[in-house]
Amino acid sequence: MSIQLLKPLFRSAPRVLHRRLGTTRALFLKQVPDIMWINPPAPFTQTPGEKPGWAERLGETDQQQPEVVRSLASLDECIEDLYTQSLRTSGPILRGTDEVRFGRKYIGMVELPRYLVSAMDSLLEAVDRRQLRSDYLRLMDALRSTGQVTPVGKGKGNNAAKERMEQDEKDRAKQELLEDMKLYKPLPGERIQVVIPGTRPPPESLVKPGTRLKPHSLEYGVAETLAYLASMAPATYGVVYNVLQELSTRIPGLAPRSVLDFGCGTGSVLWALQETMPSVEKYQGIDISEDMLICAENLVAGVPEQEGRIRDIEFQRYMAPPTSDQSKVDLVVASFALSELPTDEIRKTTVETLWQYTKDTLVIIDRGTPDAARIVSEARDQILGTNQAYTMAPIPNDLPDPTKDTPAWMYFSQRVQRPMFTMKTKHSKSNTEDLSYSYVVLRRGTRPENPVLSDPADVDSQQHSPVSISEAQSNPDKYLPNGYLRKTQERLAGEAYYWPRIILPPIKRKGHVTADVCTVDGHIERWVFTKSHDKQAYRDARKASWGDLFPHKPKSTTQRPYFNPKNKDDADGDQPKKNRKARRIEKHLQQDNDE
């Protein structure tokens, strides 16, 4: 009997294997001619847990031919080897592989420490709730109005004059369109909204409903600081906690001792460091608002001293360029600060200064809006242009941002548990909040090489040197359940630099999972994982979440047209289809022009 005929037998699950082994034994014995037996063996049955051994069973007969004995002995060894191999390849699906657990970024919900909630609550006790609500609405109006951080046409120089000319052209085009719309008679109950291509209407004010907001910013005084503490500080803490937790997981042995926090506000980064990086000994917070720094100092004073707390804490209003290498710090964090700066020139200067302070790692976090994501992307390009850094997260390469010049932008989301004072300030009955954010993590040096390509011998040892199942079960910390050696944290950290990242929530359907990923090649692709292609990859894909690194290979890949940059040369030949209302308006305008 050929060994190739036995291989399909062992592709099934182990629970069916024993039954099929008995069937194969019976069929093989029937194929032996009776002339080769002097006393044929009597039929017998085998229990499911019994190890197959036909050479020993045939020893009970009086006489047998040597050819039969050798054939059955070789068949016994072949089946035993294939049985052991089937336990490794067709065994139970692992409940998450080490690679998937290492690349997981998703945190279900972040909860503020109780000592921090108590300190915040004590600062907000004597505040008038109505006034706090009014200040919160003003703060939200300012944040929602800065979709375009630098107002069009503001400032001096040729760029401002050019922006004013472009704005005047848009205003004239809008006025002409309004004049043409007067000739169109809408249907009863039909509303007409005029939107110039390339622009979006500004949001409405929360303080004065019905009034369109103009881009503006607030100076954080006492009232604005307390409103920020009651409404935005918990969500900001959750986002910073997520990013710092990912940073400490992705870099084994990371132990920064000094941290610079630009735009510290009420100190959200300080308390996130307290929970994620206990090695920090010195913290320096910088913020232009004196009231923000006073609030942060009051929080530090209101939190009881505990073991592992950062001892050296300092707050300053201004940040001067570093004068020596001793003034540099291990970790620099700029959270929700760059979008508050008034112009792009100031942002570039600030990013350059932050990079001069950075000794090892720079983390930039901002809001999840298109303009904030653009600011983060431009800061990444600026630092990568120095040829002294590489990107650690979220993009798994040092190529340009794949969402640049596209309608999309790269952002993520984190859920945070709201304290009671936040629920009262926002007049919300829900105790959870989702905050969108965009971020980038940059490190000095060159990107580590892919261990899969740089050390193929180690890969061969990982794949072709399995141990027995019993030995693997007796030592689960060293071996996987299928007998393969577990990868070290250092090797997983090296391979994670070349894993794609899921940039949107996966679409999970029956029998397959679809995920949009940012690949190492710098493209946005849609990957499909099916149960028939790879059960382990399918199982891990169903448990994957938005923002995770995913190491498995898909069954099929397709390019996402939505994320492809638009070619201006082909704009005329590739126009999107117009809806019925637009076609009707165009038809009326054409008739009026003909008349």
N, C-alpha and C positions, 0 to 999 in steps of 0.2 A: 504493500500500500504506500502510495506516495505521501511525503510529508506535506506537499502543497495542498493535498485534499483535506488534511487535518487542520490547516490554518483557519479556514472559515468557521471551524467549530469553536475556536477559542476567542472569537471576536464578540461573543455574547457575554452577558453579565455572569459573574461567578455563581449566582444562585441557580442558574440553569445548566451550569457546566457539568455537574455530576450526572444528571440525567442523560445528557448527550454522550458522555463517556461510556455509560453502560450500553447505549444504542450502538456506538461505534464498535465496541468489543464484540457484541453479538453478531453484527454484520461481518466483522473480520473472521470470526470463527466459522461462519457459514460458508465463506469463500475458500476455506481450506478443503481440498479434496479428501474424500473418505479413504482413498487408497494410501494417503500419507499417514493415516492413523492405524495403529494395531488395535487399541482399545480407545475409541473416542471418549473424551471427557463428558461426564453428565452435565446437563445444563444447571447453572447456578445463578443466584442473584447477588447483587452487591448493594450494600447500604450506601446512602448518599455521602456520608462522611468518610467512607473507607477509601484508602489509597489504592489505586489500581495496580495490580501486580499479577500479570497473567503467566509469567514464567514460573512463579511459585505454585500457582494453581494447577498448571499443567504437570507439575512434578508428581501429582497424585496418580497419574495414569501409569500403566505398566510399561509401555514403550512408546517412543516418539522419534520421529526423524530429526536429525540435527538441524536441517534447514528450518523446520518449524520453530525450534527452540531459539535459534539465533534471530529469526524474524520477530518473534514475540518479545524477546528481550530488548531489541532495538526500538520496537514500538513502545515498550514500557518507558524507556528513557526519554524518548521523544515527547510522549504525552506528559511526562512529569515536568520537563523543561517548559513546554508550552503552557502548562497549567500555572506554573509560577509566573511566567511572563504575562499571562492573562490577568492575574491578580493585580499586576502593576498598571497595565494599560487599560483594562476594562473594569477597574475597581470602582468603588463609590466616588461620586463627584465631591471634591474637596469643598468645604464651606469657606471659600475664599482662599486664594493663594497668597504667599508671602509678598509677591510683587504687587498684587492689588491692594493689600493692606498697607504696604509702604507708600503707594501713590495716592492714597485716599486723602483728600482735602476737606471733604464735606463734614461739617459738624452740625448735627441736628438742631440744637438750640444752645445758645450761650447764656449762662445765668451769671449775673453780677455777684461777686462775693458779698456775703451778708455784712461784713464789717464796712464795706464801701457803701452799701445801701443805707446803713445806719448813719454814716457820716454825712451822706447827701441829704438824708431826711432831716437831720438836725439843722443843716444850713437853710433848709426851705421851710422850716416850721413857722417862722414869724413873717413870712411873705404873704401879702394879700393875694388870694387865689384869682380874683377877677383881674387884677393888674398883671399877674403872671400869665394869665391866658391871653390878654391883650398883647403883651410883649412877645409871647410865643407866635402869635399871628403875624406881627410885624417882622419877626425873624424869618418866618417861613416865606413871607413875601419877598424878602431880600434874597433868600437862597433860590427861590423859584424864578426870580427875574434874571438871574445871571446865567441864563443859557448861553448868552454871548457875553463873556466876561468883560471884554473891552468894548464899550459902546461904539457903534459905527461913526466914523468921522470925528471922534474925540482925539485930542492931543495935537501935537505940532509935527511938521515935517511933510515930506512928499507923500508918505503912505496915508496919512490922515486926509490929505487933499484928494488923493485918488479914491479913498473910501467914500468921501462926500460926493464925488462925481458919480460913482456907481450907485449910491443911494438915491441921488437925484434922478438918474435914469430909471431906476425901479419905480420911483414915485410917479414919474411921467407915464410909464407903461401902465401902472395901476390906474391912473386917472383916465387914460384912453380906454382901458378895459371897462371902467365904470360907465363911461359915456356910451360905449357900445352896448352895455348891458341894459341901458334904459330902453332900448328898442325891443328888448325881449320881454314878453309877458309871461310870468310864471304861472303855473297851474295853481288852483285853489289849495291853500295849505302848504305850498312849496316854498322852502327857504333857499336863498342863494347866498353862498359864501364865496367871496372872491379871495383867492390865495395866489399870490405871485409865485411862479415856479422858482424853487431854490430857497424859499423862505417859509417860515411857519408862524402862525399867529401867536403873539405873546400870551402868556397865561393871565387869568383874571386874578384880581386881588382878593385875598381872604378877609382883609379888614374892610374894604369897600367892594362888595360883590357887584359885578357888572362893569368894573373899571379895569382896563387893560394895564398891565404892569409895564413900567419902563426899567431897563437894567439899572440897578443901583445896589449899593452895599451899605452896611451899617457899621458904625463904630461901636465896639463892645464896651458899654459902660456897665454900671452895676445892674440895671434892669435887664439888659440883653444877656449879661453873663449868667444871671440866675435863670432866665428863660432857656438858655442853652443847656445849663446843667440839668434842668428838669425835663427837657424834651429830647435833646440830641446826644447828650453824653452817654447814656446807656447803650444806644445803638452803635455809637462810635467805638466804645469799648469792645463790643462784640466783634466788629470787623477787624480791629487791631489784634484782638486775641486770636482770631482765625489765621491771620497772616503770620503772626509770630509763632504760632503752634506749627504751622506748615514749615516755617524756616528751621525750627529746632528739630523737626522730624527728618527733613531732607538732608541736613548736614549733621551726621553723627559726630559727636564730640564738640559741637559748637558751644563755646562758653565765653561770650563777650563779657568783659569786665567794665567797660565804659560805654555809655550810650548818650547820644545827642538827639534831643527831640525838638524839631523845628515846628513851630506852631502848636505848642503843647496844649493850649487851651486850659481846660480844667484838670489835665493830667491823666487822660485815658491810657496813653502809652505806658505811663509809670505803673499803673495797676495791672495792666496786661503783662508787663515784664515781671511783675511780682509773682504772677501765677505760672508763667511759661519758662522763664529763664532765671533761675535762682542764683546764677553765677554773677549777675550784675552787682557791682560794688559802687559805681559812681553814675549818677544820673544828672543830666543838665538839660533843663527845659527852657525854651526860648519862645516868647510871644510878645507881640507889640502892645497888647492890651494890659495895662497895669491891673485892672479889675480881674481879668482872667488869672493873672499870676497870684493875686491875693486869694481868690477862690481856691486855686490849687494848693496854696500853702495852708489854708484853713482845712482843706480835706486831709492833708498830711497830718496836721495837728489833731484832727478829730479821729483819726484811725489809731487804735491802740497799737503799741509796739509789740511785735511778735517775732518769733524766730525766723530767720531768713529774710527779714525786711531790708530793703536798700537803705544803707545808713547815710551815705554822702549824697544828698539831694540839694540841688541848686537851681534857682530860677533867675532868668535874665530877660531884659527887654530887647536887646540888640545882639547881633551876631557879627563879629568882626572876622576877617579872613585869618586863617591859622598862621601863626608866626614861626612855628617850628614843628618838628615831628612829634614832640611831646604833647602838643595841644590836640593832636588827632585822636579819634576815638574808634573803637572797634565796630560799633554799630550806629548808623545814622538813620533816623526815622522822620519822615515828613508826612504827616497824616492830615488830610483834608485842609491843606494849607496853600498849595500852589494855585488852586482855583480862586482863592481869595485875593491874590495879588492883582494889581490893576492892569498891567501891560505885559506883553510877551517879552519885552526887553528886560524887565525886572525879574521875570521868571527865569530867563536864561542865566542872568547873573546869579540868582539865588541857587539854581541847580549847580552851577560851576563852583560856588562856595561850599555847598554841601558835599560835593565830590572831593574837594580839597581836604575837608575834615575827615573823610572816610578812610579808615585804615584797612577795612576788610569788606563790609557789607553796607549797602545803601538800600533802604526800603522807602518807596513812594506810594502813598495811598491817597485816593481822592474819590469823589462822588462817581456814581455810575451813569452819569449823563453823557451824551455824545461829546460835548465840549470838554468836560473833565477828562474823558478817555483820550481825547486828542492831546490835551496838555500832558498827560502821563506818557503817551506815545512819543511826543516830541522830546520830552526829557530823556527818555530811553535812547532815542536816536542821537541826542547830543552827547551823552556819556559814551555810547558805543563808538562815536566818532573819534574819541581820544585813543582808541586801540589799546586801552588799559583795563577793559572790563568785559564781562560776558553776562548774558541773561540767565538767571536761575529759574525765574517764574514770572509770569505764567506762560510766556511763549517759549517753546522748547528749542529755540535756535537764536542766532544773532542776526538773522535776516530782517528786512523791514517788516513792519506790522502788516499782516495779511489783510486787515480790515481797513487799511488806509485807502482813501479815494473810493470807498464803497458806502452804501447806505447803512451798513452795520457798524457796530463798535464792540469791543471786547470788554465785558463787565461780568461780575458775579454777584451773588446775593448771600446774605447771612441773616439767619433768624435769631432774634434776641428776646429774652423774657423781660417784659416791661415791669418796672417797680410800680407800686401803687401811686406814687406822686406823678409819674409819667402818664399813667392812665387818666388821672384827674386833670392834668394840664392839657392833654389832647382831647379830652371829652370822649374817650374811647372805652368800650366795654371789653375789648380784647386785650389779653395780657401778653400778646406776642407781637413782634414787629419785624418786618423784612426790610433790610437796608441794602440797596445796590451800591456797588463800589467797583472801581478799577484800580489796579495796582501793578507794580513792577518791582522785582528784587534783582539787584545787580551786585556782582562781586568783582573784586580786583583780581587780575591775573588772566589766564587763558582757560578756555573751556576744557574740562577733563575729557580724555579720550574714552571712547566707548569700550568697556571691558570685553564685550562680545567680539570686537574686531581686534583689539590689541593683545588679548590673551586667549587665543583659540584653544590652547591645551587645557586651560581651566574649564572651558565650556565642554570639551570632550569628557573631562572627568565628571562634570555635573550630569551629563546625559548617559554615559555608558558605563558607569561604575555603581550600579545599585546594589544594595545589600539585601539580605533575606527579609521577608515580611516580618518574621518574629523579631529579628534584631531591630528593625525600624520601629516596631511597636514598643519595644522595651526602652528605646532611647528617642522619644518624640522631639526633644529639643534639638537634636542633631540631624535627624532624618525625617523626611516626609512620610506619610502613611504608605506611599507606593514604593518606598525603599530608596529614593533619591536623596542626595545630600542637600540640606538646606543652604541657601545662599547667605553670606554674611551681610551685615548692615552696610559695610563699606562697599561691597560689590553692588548691592541694590541701589545705593546712592549714586554710584557711577553710571549704572544703566538707566536710572531715572532721568538723567539729562537728555536722553534720546527717546523717551516715551511720548506719544501724543497726548494732548490735553483735551478733555471734553469741554467745549465752550458754550454749550446750551444744554438744557435738560434733556436726557435721552428719551426717545419715544419707544415705549415698551408695549409690544403687541403679542398676540398669541403665536408662539413659535419663532419669533424673531424680535430683535432689538435694533433700533436705528439711532445712531449717535453722530453728531457733528463735532469733528475734532480738528485741532490745529496740529499739523504734522511737522516732522523735523525738516521737511523740504520747504516749509514756509507757505503751504497751501491750506485752505479750508476744504475738507472733504467730508462726505457723508458715508459712514461705515455701517455695514449691516452684519449683524451676528445672528446666526441661525442655530437652532438646536441640532439639526442634521449635520452641520459642518463641524462644530466643535462644542461638545457639551460643557466643558469647563469654561470656555470663553463665553458661551451663552449664559451660563449661570452667573458668572462674574459681571457680565454686561447688565443683567437684570438688577443687580445690586449696586451698579455704578451710579454716580450722582454728578451733578453739575460742578465742574471744576476739577474733577479727579484726573489723575494720570492713569492711562489705561495701556497695559503692555501687550495685550493679545492682538493677534492678527485677524482681520475680518474676512468674511466670505467674499464680499464685493465692496468696491469703492467707487464713488462718483464725485465729480467736482460740483461744488455748490455755485450756480450762476449768481446767486444773490450776493456772494462775497467776492466776486470777480470785479476788479476795477473797471470802470466804464471808460471806453475808448472814445475820445471826443471826435476822432475822425470818422467813426462809424455811427455817430449819434443820429445822423439824418436817416440812415438806412435801417436802423434798428430801434424805431420808436415804439413805445408800449401802446397797447390798444387803448383807445379812448372809450370811456363809458358812454351810456346812452345820453345822459344829460349834456356831456361835452360835445357829442356829435350833433345834438339838436341845436345847441348854441352856435356852433360853427356853421350849421346850415342856415340859420336865421341871419347871421352876419354876412354870409356869402350872398344871400338873396338881397339884402339891403345894399350891398356894394354893387350888385348887378343893376339895381334900379337907379 
